[in-house]
Amino acid sequence: MKYVVVSGGVISGIGKGVLASSTGLLFKTLGFRVTSIKIDPYMNIDAGTMSPLEHGECFVLNDGGEVDLDLGNYERYLNITLTRDHNITTGKIYSHVIEKERKGDYLGKTVQVVPHITNAIQEWIERVARIPVDESGLEPEICIIELGGTVGDIESAPFVEALRQFQFRVGVENFSLIHVSLVLVIHGEQKTKPTQAAIKDLRSLGLTPDLIACRCQEELEASTVEKIGMFCHVGPNQVVAIHDVSSTYHVPLLLKEQKMMKYLCKKLELDGNKLSQSALDKGENLLSRWRSLTANHDKSYETVTIALVGKYTNLKDSYLSVIKSLEHSSMRCNRKLNIEWVESTNLEESIKDTNLAEYHKAWHHICQADGILVPGGFGTRGIEGMIAAAKYARENDVPYLGVCLGLQIAVIEFVRNVLGYTNSTSMEFDSNADEEIASVVYMPDVDQIKLGGTMRLGCHSTKFVENSQWSKLRKLYGNPSSVLERHRHRYEVNPKLIDQIESKGLKFIGKDDSEKRMEVLELENHKFFCGTQYHPEYISKVLDPSRPFLGLVAASAGILDDVLARDDLDVKGDF
């Protein structure tokens, strides 16, 4: 097993996740099996109870793990399926060690950060790195480890020390470190001092980078590369420059051009590895498809505009998987994507008295958009604005996709304005709502008190009902009898209203295994008006876009019929 660690310095949010994903992708293009681990130094057990505005979106895995959004990057780039254990947090490690201490497993010894916490981290990495994550069912050969946060932060100290020890535990020929740093441009001059200081701090902690990945707005000048190499004690071939590009999908090709993999293969002694011809061919095919994807995207000139109506729009990472799913779909449709961010509260009548300009601006975006998307969310704020957006899409034949909360919003709007139950709402927003006319109710099988990890989580089957062959969404999936998608919700459509809703043309074409829980809705005689209780964005891949998102983008671009007729709709991204 070869391990490649990606750390970061100077500032957080510098792009370690994209670099880690891109590095893993490049190893796959060489024919290797790759896995990824993310280390998050926070005390939370997982990301499930964090506000999206605090840490970005919570990504959900097949096993129901609520994890850091970077695991979504790994899955999207590498076409792998990770587990909750691939996300290591301080909370998980300390809980594990304390549980062992309580059982007496340490035989009365004083339990300390070194060696007990650091050993636990190393053992966790070695165990998880060997879990098969792709369709081959075989152990991975390369493990990419991203160390979250910034080196030097107090909370990451145990992990840095664990990785220092780990390089000797597995052998220096099986361990490589890439450090991502920022090169500032001030008054037109590229400044290297922050990078020099970051590398100095890293070395003082016992870790020496094999590669320094420099993030910069512009291409690095040759003199800047030479200066970083000289003062950071690395050769010029060990400095890679990652300047701003038109999309993050260009980053793997940017790294390849700089011969990064040539250095890593030599450092990790991979040059002598004899891979099967099928593995090599698979890697070549992946690289070819990736090049084609980015080239076609660069040549696209027609645009498609999607109004994203959300309640966490102040932090775009709150909807990272949604954004990526839209990007994947727009690339498949050969369209440039334009997202209009609409804060749902700005669509509500109540804001007219306090901020008329924002109200008109929000509605302008809605009226000018080619399609409307209402993603997931929690709480009452902005709900009426989302309902108004769904109503506009339904009445004006504008393509609409509702995800999780977005499906529930579509139901509430329909029950109010078509069935005539004007006071109908969700019991999430009003726990005292009349259960006979409430559009959305609490699921009976979830914990209403403990919030962490108690929702309906992970991969579940959704069955398409009989006589739903007319459905555009089902056709996008290839007309299967069922699909597997990931869920994260506590509420469901009220079963008491199903017959009334369907009698007016809003059909529930997908249900759970018991056929009691409504999973997919679609409006008859509409350009594209669909909702999913599950989160299709969680399994969208760069080369295999999510089908509901593909339907929204294609319908918004006016090419849904063409997409449905294309032979490549069933071409999956299995690399």
N, C-alpha and C positions, 0 to 999 in steps of 0.2 A: 504494500500500500504506500502510495506517495501522497504527501500532504503539502498543500500550498496555502499559506496563511496570508490573508489580506488585512492589513491594519491601516489606520489613518492618523494623520497629524494635522496640526494648525487649527482646523475647524471641523465640526461635525457636518454631516450632510454633503460631503465632498464628492460622493459618487463611488464609494467602496462597493456598494451592491451591484452597480452596473459593471464595474471592473471585475468583480468576482464572477458574475454571470458570464461575462465575455470571455474570461480566461477559461472557465469550464467549457464553454462552447467551442473554443479553439482546440481544447484537448479532444473533444468529441469529433471534430473535423479530422483529427489524426487517427481516429478509430478506437479511442479509449472509452471505457465505461466510467462515468463521472458521477459523483454525488457532492452534496454541499451541506455545510453546517453553519448556522449563524449563532454567534455568542452575543447576548445582550446583558450588559452589566447591571440592569435595574433589579430591584428586589421583588418585583411582581413575579408570581409563578408563571404567568403568561400574559398575553396582550388582551385577553378577553374583557377585562373590566376597565380598560383605559378608554378615555374619551378620544374620538378620532382627531379632535383638535389638539390633543396632548402629544400623540405619538404617531399620527397618521392612521391609516386604515388597519383594522384587525383582519389578517388573512386566515382563512379556514382551510384545513387539510382534509383529506379523505377520512382520516381516523377521528375527525372532530377536533383536532388540535387547533386552538386559537393562538396564532403565532405572529411574529414580526412580518411586516410587509415585504421584507427582502426575500423571504422564502418564496413569495409569489414570483419575484424576479427569477429565482433559480429555476422554478418549475416551468415558467414561460419560455425561458431561453433554452433549457436543457431537455425539455419534454420528459421530466422525471416526476415521480410521485413520492414526496417526502412524508415523514411522520412527525408527530409532536416532539419526539426526542431529538429531532434535527435542529430544534431551537433550544439552546442552552441559556438559562437565565441564572442570575445570582440566587433568586428565590428557589429555583429547582435544586441547585447544587447544595445550598445550605439545608433545605428540607431533607434532602437525601442523606446528608452527613448526620444531621441531628437525629433522624429516624434510626440510623445505624447505632448511634451513640446510646439512644434510649433502649435498644435491644441488647446492649452490652457487647456489640460486635468488636469494639476496640479494646476489649479485655482490660478495662480499668485505666487505660492510658489517658493522659491529658490531651483532649482533642483541640487541635490548633489549625490555623490557616495553612501553615506549612508544617507537616506534609499532608494533613488529611484533606483539606479543601483542594489543594493543588493536585493531589493524587486522584481525587474523585473526578476532577475536571478531565484529567488525562485518560482515565479509564472510560469515562463517558464518551469522549471523542473516539477512542479506539473501537468501542463497542458499536456506536452508531454508524461509524464510517463504513462498516462492513455489511450494513443492511442493504439488500438488493432494492433498487429504486426504479428500475426500468423493466420493460417487458421480457428481457432476457432471463430474469430471475437469478442472475449471477452477481457475485460480489463486485462492487465497483473497484476500479484500479487507481483512480485519482480522487482525492477528497479535497474540495476547496473549503477553507474555513475563513469566515469573515468575522473579525473582531470588531464588534460595534463600539460606538463612542469614539473618543479620542485618546490615544496613548498619552499617559500622564495623569489622566483623571483618576481620582482616588478609588472610585468604585471598580475600575477595570484592573487594578493592581494584582489581585489574585490570579486573574486570567493571563496577564502578561507573564507573571512568574511561572504559571503552569506551562505556558507555551515555551518559555526559556528552557525549562526542564525537558519538555516534550521533544525538542529537537535532538537531544542526546538519547532519549528513551527509544526513539524510532530509528536513529541514525541520521547523521547530517546529509547523507546521500539521498535520504527519503523525505527531506524537509526543505521547503523553500519559503522565503518571506518576501512579499511585495508590500511596500509601504506607499500609500497614496498621500501626496502632499499638495499644497496650493502654492502656485507661483502668482503673486500679485503683480498687477501692472499699475504703476503709479507715475503719472505724468509721462506716459509712453515708455517707461523703462520697466523691464521685467525684473522683479526683486526676488532674490534667492535666499535671503537671510531667514525667513520663516521656515523654509525647508531645511536649511542647515541646522537650525535650532531643534527642529522636530527629530531629525536623524540623530543629533547628539543626545537628546533625551532617550530615544529608543536604544541607542548603544549603551547608555548608562544603566539600562534595565536588563542588559544581557542579550539583546536581540540585534542582529546585524542584518539589514535588508540585502537581499540579493538583487532586487530590482526596485527602483524608485519611480513611481508613476506620478508624473507632474500634471496636475490639472491647471489649465490656463485658458483664458478667453481666446487667445490667439495662438498660432503655432509658435513653439519655442525657438528662439534664435540659437544658432550653433554656439555662440559664446555663452549663452545661459546654460546649455547642456554641459559644456566643458567646465563651467564654474561649479555646477552642482556635483559633477563627477569628482572634481579635484577636492572640494571641501567636504564631501560626504564619503570619500574613500571608496568610490566605485568607478568602474570603467565607463566610457561613453556609451557602450552597448548595453549598460545596465540602467540607463536612464531612458524611460519611455515617456513621450509627450502625448497627453490627451487634451486636445483643444476642443472648443465648442464646435459641434457639428450639427447638421440639419436634423438628425434624429439619433437617439442612443443606439439604434440598430447598426449604425456605422462604426461604433466603437470596436467590435471584434475585428473588423477589417483594418481599422486604423492600427490596432496592436499588431496584427499579422504583418502589415507593411513594414513595421519597425523590427521585425524578426524576433519578437519577444519569445515565441515558442521555441525557436532555435536555441536560445539561451537556456530556457527552462528545461528542455529535453536533455541538454548537456549536463546541467546542474543535477537533475534527478536521475541521470544515467538511464534515460529511456531510449536512447538511440539504438541500443542493441535489442530492444524488445521486438520479438517477432509476432506481429499481429496477423490474424487470419485475413485472407484476401477479401472475405465478405465484410469484415470490420473496416478494412481500408476503403472498400467501395462505398460502404455506408457513410463514412466520414467525408469522402469526396462528394457524394451526392448532397450531403448536408451543406457543405461549403458552396456548392454550385447553386442550390436553392436559395441560400442566404444572400449570395451575391445578386442573384436575379431579383429577389424581393427588394433589396435596397435600390438597385438600379431602376426598376420599374417605378418605385415610389418617387425617386428623384425626377423622373420624366413626367409624372402626373401633373396636370395643370388644372383640371376641373376640381372644384371644391364641393364639399358637402358640409352643411352647418347643422350641428346638433345643439339644442338648448338643454343643458344639464341643470335641472331644477333641484337643488339640494339645500341642506341646512348647515353644511360644514364647509361652505365654499371659501372661507377665509384661509383654509389650509388645503391646497389642492391634493396633497398626499392622502387626505381622508378618502379620496375616491380613486386611488392609484390603479387598482385592478380594473375599475370601470374605464378609466382613461386608456389603459393599455388595450382593453378589449375593443374599444372604439378604434384605436390605431390599427390593431390587427385587421379589423374588418374593413377599414377604409383602404388599407394597402391591398387587400384581396380584391376590392372593388375599383382599384386604380383611381382613387380620389384623394385629394388633399383634405385633411380633416381640420375643421374649424369648430372649436367648442366655445359656445357662449355660456359663461357661468352666470346662472340666475339664482340669487339668494331667494328662497321661496317666500320669506316674510315680505319681500318687496312686491310680491304680486297681490298681497291682501289689501282689501278696501281700507282697513284700519290705518294703513301707513300713509294714505293720501293726505291726512291732516297734518302729519309731521314731516313728511319728506315726499312731496309730490313728484319731484324730479326723479328720484329713484324708482318710484312706482311706474312712471311713464317709460323710463329706461328699461326696466325689467319686462314690461309688456311689449315693448318694441322688439326686444330679443326674441320673445316668444312668437310674435307675429311674423318675424322675418326668418325664423329658423325653418330648415327643411324637415326636421324631426325633433321630437321631444323625448327626453329620458328622465324618469324619476327613479333614483337609486334608493338603496336602503337607508335606514336611519331609525332613531329612537326619540321618544318624547313628543310633546304637543306643539313645540314652537314650529311655525312655518307650515303647519299641516293644511290650513285653509288655502294657502297659496299653491300648494301642490295639487289640491283638489281642483282649483280654478284652472291650472295648466292642463290637467287631465280632461276637464270638461271642454276646453278649447280644442284639444286634439281630437276628441270624439266627435264634436259637432262640425268641425271644419275639415275632416278627412286628412288630418296631419298624422304621419306615422308616429306611433307612441310605443315606448317600451317601459313597463314598470317592473322594477326588480324588488322583491321582498316587500318592503313598505310600499313601493310603487304599485305593486299588484293590489294591495289593500286599499290604496288611495283610489285606484280605478274603480274598485267595487263600491267604496263609500260614495263616490261621485255618481255612479250609476244608480245606486239605491235611492239616493236623495232626489236626483233630477229626472229619472226615468220611472222608477217605481213610485215616487212621490212621498217617501218617508224622509221628510226634510230635516228631521232631527237625528237621523241615523249617524252613527259615528263608530269609532273603535273603542273597546273597553280599555285599551291602553291609554286613551286620552280622557276617558270618563268611566271610572270603575263602577259608577252607579247607573250606567246607561241601561235602558230597557233591553233585556236580552232577546226579546221577541223581534225587535227591529234593528238591533245593533248589527252593523255590517261585518265587524270583526270581533272575535271573542278570544279569550284566553284558551290556549291549548290545555286540555285537562291533564296531560301527562308530563307537565314541566313544573319545576320548583318555582314558586312565586316569591320566595323569601331570599334564598341564597342565589346570588347573581352570577358568580364565577363558574363557567363551564356547565351551566344547567339548562341552556336552551336546546332546541332540536339542532344538533350539530353534525357535521360530517356528510359523508356520501350516502344518499338514499335513492331508491328506485322510484321513478315516476312513470306510471302507466298511461298510455294514451287510450282514451275511451273509444268504443266502437263508433262507427259513423263519423269519425273526425278526419277522414282522408282529405277533406276539403281544406283543412287547416294549412295556411302558409307556413306556420312555424313547424308543424310536423313534417312538411315536405323539406324544409331546410335541414332537418335532422336526417333525412333520407327515408322517411316513412317507417320508422321502427315501431315495434309494439310498446317499447319502454326506453327510457334513457336514465343514465346515472348522473346525478348532479349533486353539488354540495349545498347544504342548508345552514342557516343561522337565524332562527326566529323563535319567538314565544307565542305568537298569536296566529290565528287562522280565520278563514272566511266562515261566517256563521252558517252551519249546515241548514238551519231553519229557513233560510232565504234562497237556497240554491234554485229550487224549482221556479220561483217567481223571477229570479234574475235571468235564468236561461230562457224562460218563455218570452222575454223581451229581446233576445238576440245576443246577449253576452254569454258565451258558452265556456264551460269549464272542460277543456279537452284533455287535461292531464290530472290524474289523481294519485294518491299514495297507494301502497299495497292493499290497504284496507278499503280503499275506494270511498273513504269518508272525509279525507282531507283534500281540499282543492289546491292543486299545485300549479296549473297553467290555465290561463284564460285567453280567449281570443274573441274579438267582436266580428260578427258576420257583416259582410258587405262594407268593409272598410279597407282602405289602402294597406294598413298594417297597424293593428291596435292589439297589442299582446302584453301579458303580464306573467311573471314567473315568481312563485313563492320561494324558489331556490335562488341561489346566486350564480348564474352562469358565467360571470366574469372570473370566478375562481379557477376554472379549468381552461380558459382561453389560452392558446399558445400562439407564438409569433407566426408559425407556419400552418396553424390550424385554428382559425378564429372561432370564438363562441358563436353558435348558430343563432340564438336570439339577437345578439348584437349585430351579426352579419345581416340579419333580416331588417333590423332597424336602419342600418346604414344604406343597404341596397334599396330599400323602399324610399328612403329620404333622397337618394340620388336618382330615383326614377328608373332603376334597373333591376328591380326584384325579379321580374319575370325572366330576364336574361340570366340572372344568377341561378335561379331555380332550374333553368334549362342547361346550364353548363356541366360538362363532364367532370370538371375538376372539383365540384362541390364535395365529392366523396374522397378526395385526395387528402389523407390525414398527414399530420406533421410528425409521424413516427420516424425518428432519425435512427 
